[in-house]
Amino acid sequence: MTVPEFLVDLVKEHSGEMLILSLALVIVITLLIVLPQLLRANLRKSELIHEEHLRALEKGLPIPIQDDRARMAARTALLVPMVVMIATGTVTSFIVVYKSENLFAVALAIWVVAGVVSLAAITGGVALVGRLAQIQARQEDEEEEEVSETLS
């Protein structure tokens, strides 16, 4: 058996496994490159916020209160559908590769559940961000009223 025949047989018999392996390698390499950059950027942001707080303390100004709830709600509403879709695509690729008997029915059920979970995460995240915005607006109104009362 020559090398081209071996490669043709290999691709013919194991193309699905090679696809899954290559996708896994792409994901791992991407995580190894992107994750350290994200962590470095987050560390730099934390350092800048710390420096800003130190300068505010030196000048005698109050330190601004950081409310990360809305940011975290938005991040969750964004990340949950991404993870669900990646997992669904992975499961679907395994079903296709190993040639399940009820391919369409199983794939349809998986994608419908993934869609419902994603929709629920997005809806919940948007509702939470909206609610937190209302709470923050109410707190700002109360602070303005207190300031105007003290000035009068």
Buried (B, 14 or more C-beta within 10 A) or exposed (E): EEEEEEEEEEEEEEEBEEEBEEEEEEEEEEEEEEEEEEEEEEEEEEEEEEEEBEEEEEEEEEEEEEEEBBEBBBEBBEEBBEEBBEEBBBBBBEBBBEEBEEEEEBBEEBBEEBBEBBEEBBEBBEEBBEEBEEEEEEEEEEEEEEEEEEEE
